Amino acid sequence: MVKEKSKSKVENYLDYIPVRNERHKWGLDEDGNITIYVKNNGVFNWLAQKFLGKPKISQIHLEEMGNFIWPLMDGTHSLYEIAQFVHEEFGEKAEPLYNRFVQYVKNLEKCGFIYIKQDE
């Protein structure tokens, strides 16, 4: 969770601020759960749509913890603050909190659903 920027300065990943990627639309499904919509662009996706019946837009449904943290990833809360909210909401159910939370955030970032900015 600690990232080394230079030999003189060490940064904590939890100090970073997650921001939802506006490229992906999202909304609530009929059960009130968050769904992220991903456009399947490109040649390979076109071929899969044409010949395999794959959708033009995929729907990614978040689970319980994702539904809780997604609205908080608005560019105003640090990862540490969000982790504290998760702890308050889920308690022991979220443990091991930081390892699990950071991995979840990194997965969202890897998929391009969010990006991470440093606090100024």
trRosetta pair geometry for C-beta under 8 A, 3 or more apart (Angstrom, degrees):
i j d omega theta_ij theta_ji phi_ij phi_ji
1 12 6.5 15 139 -160 91 76
1 13 4.8 -118 -167 35 63 115
1 14 6.1 18 179 -27 119 97
1 98 6.3 -25 -75 162 154 120
1 102 5.7 -116 -101 -87 97 162
2 10 5.8 7 178 172 112 111
2 11 7.2 156 -163 85 63 40
2 12 5.6 -38 -108 -104 70 62
2 13 7.0 -124 -81 -8 20 85
3 10 7.4 156 81 -168 43 64
3 11 4.9 -24 69 73 94 93
3 12 7.4 154 21 -111 79 11
3 13 5.6 98 -20 -62 109 84
4 7 7.8 27 180 -89 114 33
4 10 5.5 -36 -109 -116 65 79
4 11 7.6 162 -103 26 15 73
5 9 4.9 -32 64 95 114 101
5 10 7.0 176 17 -111 82 23
5 11 5.2 60 -29 -7 115 113
6 9 5.1 44 49 37 93 90
11 15 6.4 -112 -175 50 86 129
11 16 8.0 69 155 -52 120 93
11 118 7.4 -48 -156 -125 149 120
12 15 4.7 94 74 -11 90 104
12 80 7.7 36 123 -58 125 122
13 16 5.8 -39 -171 7 50 117
13 79 6.6 -31 134 60 74 156
13 102 6.2 68 107 -133 139 121
14 78 6.7 68 154 149 63 108
14 79 4.6 -125 -143 88 51 105
14 80 4.0 79 158 -64 108 87
14 83 6.6 -44 -139 3 115 141
14 98 7.2 -47 -76 -140 131 109
14 102 7.4 -73 -73 -85 83 108
15 78 5.7 -43 -156 -156 33 134
15 79 7.3 -17 22 39 13 96
15 80 6.5 13 -78 -14 42 121
15 118 7.4 26 113 -147 97 73
15 119 5.9 -93 161 11 90 120
16 78 6.7 126 75 -151 25 82
16 79 5.6 27 67 -8 75 118
16 116 4.6 20 158 -177 137 110
16 117 6.7 156 -166 76 86 31
16 118 5.8 -57 -114 -97 80 51
16 119 7.1 -153 -118 -20 30 79
17 75 6.0 64 148 -148 120 45
17 76 7.5 143 -157 29 125 5
17 77 6.9 147 -138 84 87 34
17 78 5.4 -68 -84 -101 73 54
17 79 7.3 -146 -95 -26 27 72
17 116 7.1 139 69 -160 41 61
17 117 5.2 -29 65 67 95 84
17 118 7.4 109 17 -152 88 6
17 119 5.8 106 -26 -70 113 76
18 73 4.2 -49 109 -140 113 102
18 75 7.7 -107 98 -74 40 44
18 77 7.8 -19 44 80 84 81
18 79 6.2 86 -21 -77 102 86
18 82 7.3 -20 28 -10 120 157
18 105 6.1 -118 -78 -149 141 114
18 108 7.5 39 -154 95 137 135
18 109 7.7 -113 -125 -71 104 101
18 114 4.8 5 -171 172 103 141
18 115 7.6 155 -151 81 59 31
18 116 5.7 -35 -96 -100 62 70
19 73 6.5 176 -107 163 13 82
19 74 7.1 25 -128 176 63 16
19 75 4.2 38 -104 -76 101 91
19 114 6.2 147 73 -162 39 84
19 115 5.6 -22 62 62 94 78
19 116 7.6 162 17 -97 79 21
19 117 6.0 27 -8 -1 123 111
20 24 7.6 -109 175 65 92 98
20 26 7.4 -87 -167 10 139 138
20 70 7.3 61 -88 -170 122 77
20 73 5.3 110 -51 109 82 103
20 74 6.7 -9 3 -97 106 48
20 75 8.0 -90 18 -31 69 88
20 113 7.0 -43 -143 157 70 72
20 114 5.6 -54 -103 -103 38 81
21 24 5.4 59 88 15 99 98
21 112 5.8 -24 2 159 172 69
21 113 5.8 -159 24 178 112 21
21 114 5.9 -145 -20 -95 86 21
21 115 6.0 92 -76 -17 92 91
23 112 7.2 -42 69 154 132 111
24 36 5.3 16 156 -173 129 102
24 37 6.4 167 -171 69 78 57
24 38 5.9 -19 -124 -90 112 67
24 112 7.3 130 -33 116 126 90
24 113 5.8 -51 41 -125 157 66
25 36 7.7 149 87 -159 44 54
25 37 4.6 -12 71 51 92 118
26 34 5.9 10 175 -172 119 97
26 35 6.4 172 -155 87 72 47
26 36 4.7 -29 -99 -104 103 61
26 37 6.5 -171 -86 8 43 78
26 70 7.4 -137 157 174 160 136
27 34 7.5 166 93 -145 22 59
27 35 5.9 -18 66 58 69 92
27 37 7.5 22 12 -21 94 113
28 32 5.5 -14 -172 -141 122 37
28 33 6.7 134 -153 63 70 26
28 34 6.3 -46 -98 -92 60 48
28 35 7.2 124 -134 13 13 87
29 32 7.2 -56 67 14 64 16
29 33 5.1 -12 38 60 107 82
29 34 7.8 -160 -2 -83 85 1
29 35 5.0 84 -49 -27 100 123
29 61 6.9 -7 -21 -119 145 106
32 67 8.0 71 125 -160 77 138
33 61 6.1 40 125 -164 128 95
33 62 6.4 -165 176 64 95 76
33 67 5.4 -80 -140 -94 71 132
34 61 7.6 143 88 -153 52 50
34 62 4.6 6 72 30 101 124
34 66 6.7 -126 59 127 121 94
34 67 5.1 169 7 -114 101 71
34 70 5.0 -100 57 59 178 162
34 71 7.8 -156 -75 -42 139 83
35 59 5.1 -15 -172 -168 118 100
35 60 6.7 145 -162 70 60 47
35 61 5.4 -24 -104 -96 82 66
35 62 7.5 -148 -82 5 32 79
36 59 7.5 143 71 -160 45 48
36 60 4.3 -18 59 60 98 107
36 62 7.2 75 -13 -39 100 99
36 113 5.9 -25 -150 -126 163 120
37 57 5.2 -2 -171 179 99 119
37 58 7.4 153 -156 77 48 47
37 59 6.1 -20 -101 -102 66 65
37 60 7.8 -157 -69 20 20 80
38 57 6.7 150 72 -162 41 64
38 58 4.5 -17 61 59 101 97
38 59 7.9 -169 21 -75 79 19
38 60 6.2 54 -13 -17 115 112
39 56 6.9 -17 -147 154 70 76
39 57 5.6 -33 -98 -103 53 80
40 45 3.9 -173 157 -159 92 135
40 48 7.4 -81 159 72 139 122
40 49 6.8 151 98 -56 127 115
40 54 6.6 -100 123 132 169 116
40 55 6.8 120 10 96 136 64
40 56 5.9 -150 47 -164 97 32
40 57 6.8 -158 2 -86 86 25
40 58 6.0 86 -49 -20 109 97
41 45 5.9 87 86 57 10 147
41 46 8.0 11 -165 -47 39 88
42 45 4.8 87 61 16 83 105
42 46 6.8 -142 98 -11 40 90
43 46 5.6 -55 -148 33 29 113
43 47 6.4 28 155 -18 64 104
44 47 5.7 -51 -149 36 32 111
44 48 6.3 32 152 -17 65 106
45 48 5.5 -54 -145 39 34 112
45 49 6.2 35 154 -21 66 105
45 54 7.0 -115 -158 99 67 135
46 49 5.7 -55 -148 36 30 111
46 50 6.1 24 155 -17 65 111
47 50 5.8 -58 -141 40 29 108
47 51 5.9 -14 174 17 67 114
47 52 7.8 48 130 4 66 101
48 51 6.9 -69 -125 54 19 82
48 52 4.8 -39 -162 44 62 123
48 54 4.0 5 137 16 102 141
49 52 7.4 -24 -55 56 10 77
49 53 7.3 19 -158 -149 39 9
49 54 5.0 -84 -82 68 53 83
49 55 7.2 -33 -113 124 95 6
49 56 5.9 51 -120 -76 143 68
55 58 5.9 137 76 -78 116 54
55 59 8.0 -14 93 -8 161 81
60 111 7.9 106 -113 165 168 151
60 113 7.7 -101 79 -88 155 134
62 66 3.1 -134 -171 112 112 127
62 67 5.1 159 103 -56 115 65
62 70 6.0 -133 -37 -40 175 137
63 66 5.2 87 48 18 59 110
63 67 7.0 -110 109 -12 26 94
64 67 5.9 -56 -150 31 25 112
64 68 6.8 20 154 -16 60 106
65 68 5.6 -56 -155 34 37 113
65 69 6.3 16 158 -6 72 109
65 86 6.7 41 -152 -139 102 114
65 90 6.6 -5 -100 -61 97 155
65 94 6.9 126 -111 -109 130 95
65 104 7.0 -72 113 -134 128 165
66 69 6.2 -63 -137 45 30 96
66 70 5.8 43 165 -39 68 106
66 104 7.3 -148 -82 -174 84 125
67 70 6.3 -39 -134 17 22 116
68 71 7.8 -79 175 30 26 95
68 72 7.6 4 142 -4 61 119
68 85 7.6 -174 155 127 109 106
68 86 6.7 121 111 -107 132 76
68 89 5.8 165 -158 116 149 165
68 90 7.6 -165 31 -42 171 112
69 72 5.3 -70 -159 43 50 114
69 73 6.4 52 149 -32 81 102
69 82 5.6 72 -140 -179 101 121
69 85 7.7 140 -102 87 75 117
69 86 6.3 -3 -74 -76 109 111
69 104 7.6 97 49 122 158 135
70 73 6.0 -56 -153 24 33 111
71 74 7.0 -6 170 -41 49 113
72 77 5.2 -36 174 42 94 151
72 81 8.0 -154 177 108 125 97
72 82 4.9 141 124 -115 137 105
72 85 6.3 -180 -104 64 161 158
73 77 7.5 -88 -93 58 34 104
73 82 7.2 28 -71 -98 72 154
73 108 7.8 -99 -109 137 171 157
73 114 5.5 -59 168 -114 143 137
74 77 7.2 62 44 11 79 93
75 117 7.3 24 -131 34 87 129
77 81 4.4 -125 -167 85 94 127
77 82 5.1 108 129 -54 127 88
77 85 7.8 -14 -169 -8 153 136
78 81 4.8 101 54 4 76 99
78 82 7.1 -143 95 -2 42 86
78 119 6.4 -27 -91 -56 111 127
79 82 5.6 -55 -147 40 35 111
79 83 6.2 40 153 -24 67 105
79 101 7.4 142 179 138 98 115
79 102 7.3 64 170 -99 140 74
79 105 6.2 2 -127 -92 122 170
79 116 7.9 -5 -48 -130 123 112
80 83 5.6 -54 -149 34 30 113
80 84 6.6 32 152 -20 63 103
81 84 5.6 -53 -154 32 33 113
81 85 6.7 34 149 -18 65 102
82 85 5.5 -51 -152 35 37 113
82 86 6.4 41 148 -22 67 102
82 101 7.6 164 107 -171 97 130
83 86 5.4 -50 -149 34 35 116
83 87 6.5 39 151 -22 65 102
83 97 6.0 103 -172 159 103 110
83 98 6.3 33 -153 -98 149 67
83 101 4.9 108 -109 134 99 171
84 87 5.6 -49 -149 33 34 113
84 88 6.5 34 152 -18 64 104
85 88 5.7 -54 -149 37 33 111
85 89 6.2 25 155 -14 66 111
86 89 5.9 -62 -144 42 29 107
86 90 5.7 -20 174 22 68 115
86 94 5.2 140 148 -134 101 158
86 97 6.7 148 100 -149 116 102
86 101 6.1 162 56 -100 164 128
87 90 7.0 -73 -122 56 18 79
87 91 6.8 65 -178 -95 55 30
87 94 6.0 -127 -95 69 49 144
87 97 5.6 6 -82 -121 99 148
88 91 7.7 7 -166 -61 13 65
89 94 7.8 80 75 -41 80 136
90 93 4.3 -104 175 71 95 106
90 94 3.9 101 94 -38 127 107
91 94 6.8 139 70 16 24 96
92 95 5.4 -39 -159 5 51 120
94 97 5.0 44 125 -103 103 81
94 100 6.7 -171 177 78 67 139
94 101 7.3 29 178 -58 111 102
95 100 7.5 133 168 5 16 137
96 99 4.7 20 107 36 117 113
96 100 5.7 143 77 -17 65 101
97 100 6.3 -83 -152 43 14 104
97 101 5.7 5 168 -15 62 119
98 101 5.8 -56 -134 41 26 109
98 102 5.9 24 167 -17 65 109
99 102 6.2 -57 -143 38 22 106
99 103 6.4 20 158 -16 60 110
100 103 6.0 -60 -150 37 27 109
100 104 6.4 29 153 -21 64 107
101 104 5.7 -55 -150 34 31 113
101 105 6.4 28 154 -16 65 106
102 105 5.7 -54 -147 38 33 111
102 106 6.2 33 154 -19 66 107
103 106 5.7 -54 -145 38 31 111
103 107 6.4 36 153 -22 64 103
104 107 5.8 -54 -154 32 30 113
104 108 6.7 30 149 -17 63 103
105 108 5.6 -52 -152 35 35 112
105 109 6.3 34 150 -18 66 106
105 114 7.3 -64 -161 70 75 143
105 116 7.7 76 159 -79 115 118
106 109 5.4 -53 -145 39 34 113
106 110 6.1 39 153 -24 66 105
107 110 5.6 -50 -142 35 31 113
107 111 6.4 25 157 -13 63 107
108 111 6.0 -61 -151 41 28 107
108 113 4.6 -80 -169 65 81 116
108 114 4.7 29 133 18 113 111
109 112 7.7 43 177 -72 32 23
109 113 7.5 -87 -72 52 23 73
109 114 5.5 -59 -83 76 64 86
109 115 6.5 95 -134 -113 89 35
109 116 5.9 -14 -107 -24 137 103
